[in-house]
Amino acid sequence: MLHIDSVLSADDCRAMREALSNSDTWRDGRETAKGHARAVKHNLQGDSSTATVRGIIAKIEIALKNNAVFEAAAVPEKIARLSLNQYGPGMSYGDHVDAAYIHGSRTDLSFTLFLSDPDAYEGGDLVIDNAGHEDVIKGPAGSVVLYPSTAVHRVEEVKNGTRLACIGWVKSRIRSVEQRNMLFELEMALADLRAVKTPAPVYNRLLNLRNNLFRHFGD
């Protein structure tokens, strides 16, 4: 699981919240849920037939693709889907596991991009089961939490205020969690070496190792 700050600016988040304030933008979130998830899902979902929702989703997808940390951690082959969610008082999403395939793409990683400031609502924590330990997350607006799609997770009931977020799923070019984590650490080390202007022969040897590992691990 990884937290990434400032994927969107505060001004971007404010503009998106204002654009989404029209009630015509939203529909019952249960319409897109299946099986057990339908029984525990109680929220509103952005109507993708509206230009407002499509425009915001497009902007978020560009921001994710331009974020070096997100790209290094997820190694995305494809973002399977993005969805805007709204939780008002009394709304929640009980324990569930994300579908293995969404729109024909395998889901290796799930993420939540927070659009509301944490002090704008009470409750609404994202709770992720992490090998029997529950991680409780309420990120600042513009930040992303990235986690395995295999994890059981939920959104706690919102007591007051409004929680806005964008959720999505990634098919990674590196299927194995362990291999993806190793490559992420190597990518961060290469970034550090660039920052301190490591001599090119040393840097290039490690870069070649990174490229060969991608070839070996790649799906």
N, C-alpha and C positions, 0 to 999 in steps of 0.2 A: 504494500500500500504506500502511496506517495502523495504528498501534498505539494501543490505547485501554486505559488502566489502570483498575482497580477497578470493572469492570462488576458483579462480584460481590465481596462482602466475604470476608475470610479465614475468618470463622465460617461463612458460606454454603458455601464450598468444602470446609471440613472436614466439615460435616454431610453434604454430598453424597458425599464420599469414603467416609465411614462407611456411608451407606445403600447404596452400590454395592459394598461388600466381599463381599456374598453371591454365590457363584459361579453360583447359579441365575439371576442377573440378566443373564448374558452368553450370547451365542451366536457362532458362527463368522462373522466379518465378511465372508467371501467369499460368503455367501448373498445379499447385496444388491449385489454387484459384477457388472458386465457387461463382455463383451469383454476387451480388454487388461487392464483394471483387475483383473479377477478373477485373472489370472495373477500379479500383483505385490502383491496385498493379503494381508497376513498379520497380522490383529489380531482383537480381540473387539469385538462391537457390542452395545450395550444392547438388551435384548429389550423392544420397545415394547408387548408384550402384558402386561407387569407393571406394577402400580400404581406401583412405585418409580420406574421409568424414566419413565413418563408424567408423574408429579408433578414430577420434576426438570426435564424438558424444558419443562413449562409454566412453572415458576419462572424458568428461563433466558430463555424467550421474553419474559416480562414485563419482566425486567431489561434486556434489549436494547431493547425498545420504550420504556422509561423513561429510556434513556441519551441525552442530548441530542446528544453527539458522534456516536454510532452513527447516530442518526436523520438528522443533518445530512450525514454522509458517504455513507450508503447510500441515502438517500431511498427507503425501502422501500415498494413497493406491496404486497409479500407476502414473508414468509419461507417459502420453498418447502418446506423440511424442516429438522429438527434431528435429530442423531444423536449418541449417546454412544459413545465409542471407548475401548478399553483396550489398551495395549501392554505386554506383559511381556518378560522377557529372550528375545532371539532374534527378536522380532516387528518388522515394518517394513511400510512401504507404498511400493513403488518408484515411479519416475517415472510420472505419469499426468496426464491433463487431465479435469476434471469434465464431466459430461454437460451438453449444451446446454439440456436441459429435464429437470426433476425434478418428478414429480407434476403434470405439465401446465403448469408455470411455467418461463419462461425464466430461466436462471441468469446474472445479470450480475456478481454478487459472491459470493465464498466467504469463510468466516471460520472461525477456530479460537478457541475460548474455552478457555483452559488451566485445568484443575481441580487439577492436581498442582503442588506447588512444584518449581522447577527442580532443587533439590538432592535431590529424592526419587528421581531416576532418572539413569542415565548413558546418553548417546546420546539417541535420540528427537527430534533436532532437526527442526523443520519447515524444509525447504529450498525456496525459491521462485525460479524462473528469472525474472529481471527484465531483459529485453532483453539476454540473454547474460551477465548478472552474477547470481551466486547469492546471495540473501539467506538467511542462516541464523538461525533464530529459535527461542528457547526462553524463552517469556514467563513472568512470575510468575503464580501462581494468581490467578484472577479477572480476568485481562487478556484482551483480544481482539486478534487481528491480522486485518485486513480486506484482501482483495486481489482482483484481477480473476479471474473464473472461467476466463478464457482462458489463465491462466498454467500452465505445466508445474510440478508440485511433487511433493514426496515427504516421507515421514517416515523418517528414518534409523533403523537398527536400534537397539533398546534393548539395552544391555549388561547392566544390572542395575536393579532397582527396578521401579516401575510408573508408567506415564504415562497419566493420565486426561485426557480433553478432550471438549468438545462441538464438533462441526462443523456447519456449516449453509450454506445458500445463499439469496440474496436476489434477487428480481426488483425492480429499481429503477424508480421512476416516471420517471427520467431515464436513458435508455439509453446515451447517449454518455459515455464516460469523461471526455473533456475538459470537456464542459459540466457534468458532475457535480462535477468538481474546482473549476471556477470558482464554482459555487454554494456549495460547501463553504467556500471562502475568503471569500466574501461573507457567509455565515452567521456565520463566526467573527469577521469584522470588525464585524458588527452586535452580536454579543455584547460585544465590547470597547467599543463605543460606548455600549451600555446601562450597562456597568459604570462609565464615567466621566460618566454622566448628560449625554450630548450633548443639546443643545436639540431639542425635539420636531420643529420644522420640518425640521431637517437630517436627523434620524434617519428621519422618515417619508418623505422623498424617497428615501432609499436603500432603505427597506423596500418602497416602491412599485416601485422598480426590481427588487428581488429577486422580488417577486410576479409582475411582468410577464415576467421571464426564465423563471420556472417555467411560466407559461402558454405561452411560446414554445417552450421545450425539452421540455415534458412529452410523454410517450409517448401 
